[in-house]
Amino acid sequence: MVYVVISALWIYTSDYFASLIAKSASDLTLIQNYKGIFFVIISGFIIFYLIKRELNKQRQLTNLMSEENKLHTSLIENLPHVDVFLFNPSKEVLFYKGHGIEKVSIEPQVSGAINLIDDIPLDKESVKKISSLCDKILDGKEAKDELNYLGNYYELRGTALYDEDGEIYSGLLVLIDVTSQKHLIRDLNERMAEYEALYEEYLSQSESLKKGYEELQGLYDSLTQSENKYRTFIEQTNDGIYHFEFRKPLDLNLPVDDQIKAFYYDTYLSDCNEAFVRMYGAKSKQDLLGVRLIDFYGGDEKSNYDTNKAFIANNYKLINQETTEEDQDGNQVFFLNNTIGIINDGHLRTIWGTQTDITKQKQYQKELIQAKEKAQQNEQKYYDLFNNLNDAVILYDLEENVFPNKVYEANDEICRLLKVDRETLLNSNISKFIEPSQFESVKERSKRHSQGQSQQFEVDLLNGDNEVIKVEVKTNVVEYGGKTLILAIIRDIRERKAAELKIRESYQFVQNIINSFSDAIAVFDKSLVCSYFNQAMELLLQESNEGKKVCKKSILKFSGLSEKTLEDSFTQALAGNISRTDDFKAATGNWYYASFIPNLDTSEEVIGIIVIITDISGRKKMELDLAKERDKAKQSDHLKSAFLANMSHEIRTPMNSIIGFSEMLEDDDVTELERKQYSGIIRTNSNNLLRIIDDILNIAKIETQQVSYYYSSFALNQFVEDLAANLRMIINRKGKDITVKTVKGLKDTEDTIYSDKERLQQVITNLMTNAEKFTDSGSIQISYEVKKKQLVFKVSDTGIGIAPETQKTIFERFRQGTDEYQTRKYGGTGLGLPIAKGILEGMGGDISVESEPGKGATFTFSVPMMDSP
C-alpha cells in the first residue's frame, strides 16, 4: 500500500515538475521517457526486493517445518509444495513425506528399502544434482541447488544430522517447489521494457505475494494446531507410549548377551505419556524418567531375557510381544508391547514403543481355566456318583399318548438290570421293557406325569433275556436340555417281594433271612414304635432286640443327621413315599445311607415304616481307589506321551544326520577331507542311535525281568581309572572346563572284587554321562568305599543340580532331572537312571541322590561285596 501511495505521488509530482521544466513538447516527451525508464528501474528493484523477502520468509518457514518434523513428521503433509527426505549414509530413504514431485512412487513410511539415487525415477541430470547435493550434506557442507523436472522448478536444500558424539548419522533433504516464483521472475524480465504491463504485473504480483504471505501464515497456524492435536492425542490415548535412550549408542556387532546387558543397564526412560505413568502406579512422569529398563522388568528373569533376544533376532522390532514386569509397588503386571529400535551407522540409538496393559485379561484367563477345570471335576464327580448308585436311574420322555418313550440317559445299574448295553438302551423305546400286562396301569400313572406329579409305584419289567423283573419305581418330572422329561429311580424288588412272601409263610424263616442281611433294618409301626430290628441294626446301634429300644433318638445319635432330616424322612414314609438320606459318616468312621420305606399291608395301606441303614464304606473306598488309579493313569499317559515325543526327537536327530551326510558322500564334488569329516559325523550319530536303542532294550529287559548277570573277578582301581579316562576324553572333545577326580577305597594290592563288571560299568557310565551333560564347568568326582560288606560308589558333580520335588521321581521311567526347557537343551531319553536303578536292584543293591539346585548333585549306590567261587 505504501508503494502504491509513493507511486501515485511520484507520478503526480513528476508530471508537475516536468511541465515546469519543459520548454517545448519535445522536451516534455523526452523528460517523460526518462521518467518512465527511471520508474521502471526503481520499480524493478523494489519488486525484486519484495520477492526476495518473501522467498526468505518461505525459506525460514521451510527450515522451521524441517526442524519440527524431527519430532512430528506427520505435520509435513499440511505444507504444500514441499518434499522432505531423510536418508542414511548409504543414500537409502529412511523417511519421506510430501506431494510436490509427481510420478515418484514412495510409500509414506520407508525404512531403508529405497535408494534415494538409484530407485527414484528422475532424469540423469536431476539424479546427478541430487547425488552431488547428498555428498555435500554427508560431508557437513552447506548444500543448496536448483532442479528442473517436468517443467517445474525445485529449490534443493539440505543439512546433516549429528548424533551425541558430533558424528553425522543421516542427512535431511528438502525440495521446495519454486515454480511460481520462477515464472514470476521470468515474466518480470520479459516485460521489463513495457512499463504499463510491468506496472500492472507488479500490482498483480503484489496482491499474489500478499495472498501468499497470508497463506503461509495460515499454514504456520495450521502447523501449530496440528502439533497441539498430536500432543493431545498422545496424552489421551489409553496405550502407554515410551521412549528409551542409550547413554551410549549400542554397537550391533556386539554378542547378543552383551547387547541384552546394555538393554538392561545402559538405557533410561527419556519420555512417556500419562497412560504409561498410570500403568506403573507412579504419581507423575518425573518419577519414571531416568529409570533403567531392568528396573521396569523387576529383575533379570529368563522371560525378559527371551523377550530381548527375540527383539534382536527380529531386526530390533517386536509386534504384540508379551512381557511380565513390576509396578512401583512391586506387583506383577503383564503388557502387550510393540517396539522398534532406531538404528544408524550400525548402532542402536533409541527405542520407541507402545504397550497395552493386559493384566486383567490374564487374570480373567486364569480364572476361566480354573473355572473350567472345576466344572470338569464336578462333572466327573457327578458322573461317577450317577454310575455308582445302587439304584437304577433312567431319564425318558413321554409320547403324545403319555406313554413312556425315548431314553435320554441311563446309569450302569439299569443296564445291568435290563441286561442290555448302554448304547442299545439309549437307542431304544423304554416301553419295550415294560411287561405288556402292565401297559394300562403305566399309562394311567403317566397321565399324572404329564400333570407334573411325582409317582412311586411297582411295575414288572422285561430284561434282555425276557425275564420278568419286579421293580419299585420313583419318578419325578424334570427339565433337561429344554425338554420336560421323567427321571425314574428303579430298584429291583424281586428279592424283597420274595422275602415278603416268605414272611407270610414263615415269620421265623424271614427273620433269619433279615438277620442275614448286611444292611441294618428296623421296623416301626405308625406310632413310630420299633417292632423289630435285625442283628445288623443291633450291632450298628448296640441295642438289644429284646428290649426294643431302637427309636428315632438312637438312629439320630448314631447317624449324626439333623433331627429335621429324620423327621422329614419318617413323615415321607408314613405318607407312602420312599425316602433316602444323603450319605453320612458315622462315629465309627464308616459311611452309610438310610432308607425309609413305607410298610404296606396286602391292601397297600401304610401300616408302618421300614428303616434300612446301608453300609457303603466299600463303595466309598472303591470311589477313592478309582480316583487314585485314574490320576495315576493320567500321569502315566502323560509320561508315555512325553517319552514318545522325546524319543521321536532323539531318534530323528541322529537318523537325519546319518541320512543327510550319507547322501552328501555320494556327491562327486566332495573332497577326501570332507568325506572323512562326513564319515566321522555318520559314525558319531550311529553310535548315538545305538545308545538310544540300547537304552530302550535295557529298560524293556528290566521291565520283563530278563536282565542277565555274569560275575567275574577284576581289579576295581584300574576299572575306575579307565572309566575316568574315558570321561576326560569326552570332556576334552567337547571343550568343557571340567576336572575329573577319582577317590579309591582300596589299595591296588587289595582291589580285586567279584562282581558283574559289565553291569557295574553300565551303571557308572550312565551316572558319569549325566554328570557331564549337566555340568558346564567345575569338577566331577568318582569315588568308592567299603562299608559293612557293601561297595558304596559316589558320582558327584558341580552342575545345575536337581530340584527337591524332582528328586522324588527322578528314578522313574521317562523322568529327567530338568524342566521342559532344559530337557530340550540337554536332550536325552530319560531312561539312564531307571536303567541304573533296575540293574542295581537285580544285583541286590540300591541308589539314591542328594542335590541342591545350582550346586550340583551326588548319586550314591551300593552293591554287595561277593566272595569269588
Rosetta blueprint (number, residue, H / E / L):
1 M L
2 V H
3 Y H
4 V H
5 V H
6 I H
7 S H
8 A H
9 L H
10 W H
11 I H
12 Y H
13 T H
14 S H
15 D H
16 Y H
17 F H
18 A H
19 S H
20 L H
21 I H
22 A L
23 K L
24 S L
25 A H
26 S H
27 D H
28 L H
29 T H
30 L H
31 I H
32 Q H
33 N H
34 Y H
35 K H
36 G H
37 I H
38 F H
39 F H
40 V H
41 I H
42 I H
43 S H
44 G H
45 F H
46 I H
47 I H
48 F H
49 Y H
50 L H
51 I H
52 K H
53 R H
54 E H
55 L H
56 N H
57 K H
58 Q H
59 R H
60 Q H
61 L H
62 T H
63 N H
64 L H
65 M H
66 S H
67 E H
68 E H
69 N H
70 K L
71 L L
72 H L
73 T H
74 S H
75 L H
76 I H
77 E H
78 N H
79 L L
80 P L
81 H L
82 V E
83 D E
84 V E
85 F E
86 L E
87 F E
88 N L
89 P L
90 S L
91 K L
92 E E
93 V E
94 L E
95 F E
96 Y E
97 K E
98 G E
99 H L
100 G L
101 I L
102 E L
103 K L
104 V L
105 S L
106 I L
107 E L
108 P L
109 Q L
110 V L
111 S L
112 G L
113 A L
114 I E
115 N E
116 L L
117 I L
118 D L
119 D L
120 I L
121 P L
122 L L
123 D L
124 K H
125 E H
126 S H
127 V H
128 K H
129 K H
130 I H
131 S H
132 S H
133 L H
134 C H
135 D H
136 K H
137 I H
138 L H
139 D L
140 G L
141 K L
142 E L
143 A E
144 K E
145 D E
146 E E
147 L E
148 N E
149 Y E
150 L L
151 G L
152 N E
153 Y E
154 Y E
155 E E
156 L E
157 R E
158 G E
159 T E
160 A E
161 L E
162 Y E
163 D L
164 E L
165 D L
166 G L
167 E L
168 I E
169 Y E
170 S E
171 G E
172 L E
173 L E
174 V E
175 L E
176 I E
177 D E
178 V L
179 T H
180 S H
181 Q H
182 K H
183 H H
184 L H
185 I H
186 R H
187 D H
188 L H
189 N H
190 E H
191 R L
192 M L
193 A L
194 E L
195 Y H
196 E H
197 A H
198 L H
199 Y H
200 E H
201 E H
202 Y H
203 L H
204 S H
205 Q H
206 S H
207 E H
208 S H
209 L H
210 K H
211 K H
212 G H
213 Y H
214 E H
215 E H
216 L H
217 Q H
218 G H
219 L H
220 Y H
221 D H
222 S H
223 L H
224 T H
225 Q H
226 S H
227 E H
228 N H
229 K H
230 Y H
231 R H
232 T H
233 F H
234 I H
235 E H
236 Q H
237 T L
238 N L
239 D L
240 G E
241 I E
242 Y E
243 H E
244 F E
245 E E
246 F E
247 R E
248 K E
249 P E
250 L E
251 D E
252 L L
253 N L
254 L L
255 P L
256 V H
257 D H
258 D H
259 Q H
260 I H
261 K H
262 A H
263 F H
264 Y H
265 Y H
266 D L
267 T E
268 Y E
269 L E
270 S E
271 D E
272 C E
273 N L
274 E H
275 A H
276 F H
277 V H
278 R H
279 M H
280 Y L
281 G L
282 A L
283 K L
284 S L
285 K H
286 Q H
287 D H
288 L L
289 L L
290 G L
291 V L
292 R L
293 L H
294 I H
295 D H
296 F H
297 Y H
298 G L
299 G L
300 D L
301 E L
302 K H
303 S H
304 N H
305 Y H
306 D H
307 T H
308 N H
309 K H
310 A H
311 F H
312 I H
313 A H
314 N L
315 N L
316 Y L
317 K E
318 L E
319 I E
320 N E
321 Q E
322 E E
323 T E
324 T E
325 E E
326 E E
327 D L
328 Q L
329 D L
330 G L
331 N L
332 Q E
333 V E
334 F E
335 F E
336 L E
337 N E
338 N E
339 T E
340 I E
341 G E
342 I E
343 I E
344 N E
345 D L
346 G L
347 H E
348 L E
349 R E
350 T E
351 I E
352 W E
353 G E
354 T E
355 Q E
356 T E
357 D E
358 I L
359 T H
360 K H
361 Q H
362 K H
363 Q H
364 Y H
365 Q H
366 K H
367 E H
368 L H
369 I H
370 Q H
371 A H
372 K H
373 E H
374 K H
375 A H
376 Q H
377 Q H
378 N H
379 E H
380 Q H
381 K H
382 Y H
383 Y H
384 D H
385 L H
386 F H
387 N H
388 N L
389 L L
390 N L
391 D L
392 A E
393 V E
394 I E
395 L E
396 Y E
397 D E
398 L E
399 E L
400 E L
401 N L
402 V L
403 F L
404 P E
405 N E
406 K E
407 V E
408 Y E
409 E E
410 A E
411 N L
412 D H
413 E H
414 I H
415 C H
416 R H
417 L H
418 L H
419 K L
420 V L
421 D L
422 R H
423 E H
424 T H
425 L H
426 L H
427 N L
428 S L
429 N E
430 I H
431 S H
432 K H
433 F H
434 I E
435 E L
436 P H
437 S H
438 Q H
439 F H
440 E H
441 S H
442 V H
443 K H
444 E H
445 R H
446 S H
447 K H
448 R H
449 H H
450 S H
451 Q L
452 G L
453 Q L
454 S L
455 Q E
456 Q E
457 F E
458 E E
459 V E
460 D E
461 L E
462 L E
463 N L
464 G L
465 D L
466 N L
467 E L
468 V E
469 I E
470 K E
471 V E
472 E E
473 V E
474 K E
475 T E
476 N E
477 V E
478 V E
479 E E
480 Y E
481 G L
482 G L
483 K E
484 T E
485 L E
486 I E
487 L E
488 A E
489 I E
490 I E
491 R E
492 D E
493 I L
494 R H
495 E H
496 R H
497 K H
498 A H
499 A H
500 E H
501 L H
502 K H
503 I H
504 R H
505 E H
506 S L
507 Y H
508 Q H
509 F H
510 V H
511 Q H
512 N H
513 I H
514 I H
515 N H
516 S H
517 F L
518 S L
519 D L
520 A E
521 I E
522 A E
523 V E
524 F E
525 D E
526 K L
527 S L
528 L L
529 V L
530 C E
531 S E
532 Y E
533 F E
534 N L
535 Q H
536 A H
537 M H
538 E H
539 L H
540 L H
541 L H
542 Q L
543 E L
544 S L
545 N L
546 E L
547 G L
548 K L
549 K L
550 V L
551 C L
552 K H
553 K H
554 S H
555 I H
556 L H
557 K H
558 F H
559 S H
560 G L
561 L L
562 S L
563 E H
564 K H
565 T H
566 L H
567 E H
568 D H
569 S H
570 F H
571 T H
572 Q H
573 A H
574 L H
575 A L
576 G L
577 N L
578 I L
579 S E
580 R E
581 T L
582 D L
583 D L
584 F E
585 K E
586 A L
587 A L
588 T L
589 G L
590 N L
591 W E
592 Y E
593 Y E
594 A E
595 S E
596 F E
597 I E
598 P E
599 N E
600 L E
601 D L
602 T L
603 S L
604 E L
605 E L
606 V E
607 I E
608 G E
609 I E
610 I E
611 V E
612 I E
613 I E
614 T E
615 D E
616 I L
617 S H
618 G H
619 R H
620 K H
621 K H
622 M H
623 E H
624 L H
625 D H
626 L H
627 A H
628 K H
629 E H
630 R H
631 D H
632 K H
633 A H
634 K H
635 Q H
636 S H
637 D H
638 H H
639 L H
640 K H
641 S H
642 A H
643 F H
644 L H
645 A H
646 N H
647 M H
648 S H
649 H H
650 E H
651 I H
652 R H
653 T H
654 P H
655 M H
656 N H
657 S H
658 I H
659 I H
660 G H
661 F H
662 S H
663 E H
664 M H
665 L H
666 E L
667 D L
668 D L
669 D L
670 V L
671 T L
672 E H
673 L H
674 E H
675 R H
676 K H
677 Q H
678 Y H
679 S H
680 G H
681 I H
682 I H
683 R H
684 T H
685 N H
686 S H
687 N H
688 N H
689 L H
690 L H
691 R H
692 I H
693 I H
694 D H
695 D H
696 I H
697 L H
698 N H
699 I H
700 A H
701 K H
702 I H
703 E H
704 T L
705 Q L
706 Q L
707 V L
708 S L
709 Y L
710 Y L
711 Y L
712 S E
713 S E
714 F E
715 A E
716 L H
717 N H
718 Q H
719 F H
720 V H
721 E H
722 D H
723 L H
724 A H
725 A H
726 N H
727 L H
728 R H
729 M H
730 I H
731 I H
732 N H
733 R H
734 K H
735 G L
736 K L
737 D E
738 I E
739 T E
740 V E
741 K E
742 T E
743 V E
744 K L
745 G L
746 L L
747 K L
748 D L
749 T L
750 E L
751 D L
752 T E
753 I E
754 Y E
755 S E
756 D L
757 K H
758 E H
759 R H
760 L H
761 Q H
762 Q H
763 V H
764 I H
765 T H
766 N H
767 L H
768 M H
769 T H
770 N H
771 A H
772 E H
773 K H
774 F L
775 T L
776 D L
777 S E
778 G E
779 S E
780 I E
781 Q E
782 I E
783 S E
784 Y E
785 E E
786 V E
787 K E
788 K L
789 K L
790 Q E
791 L E
792 V E
793 F E
794 K E
795 V E
796 S E
797 D E
798 T L
799 G L
800 I L
801 G L
802 I L
803 A L
804 P H
805 E H
806 T H
807 Q H
808 K L
809 T L
810 I L
811 F L
812 E L
813 R L
814 F L
815 R L
816 Q L
817 G L
818 T L
819 D L
820 E H
821 Y H
822 Q H
823 T H
824 R H
825 K H
826 Y H
827 G L
828 G L
829 T L
830 G L
831 L L
832 G H
833 L H
834 P H
835 I H
836 A H
837 K H
838 G H
839 I H
840 L H
841 E H
842 G H
843 M L
844 G L
845 G L
846 D E
847 I E
848 S E
849 V E
850 E E
851 S E
852 E L
853 P L
854 G L
855 K L
856 G L
857 A E
858 T E
859 F E
860 T E
861 F E
862 S E
863 V E
864 P E
865 M L
866 M E
867 D L
868 S L
869 P L
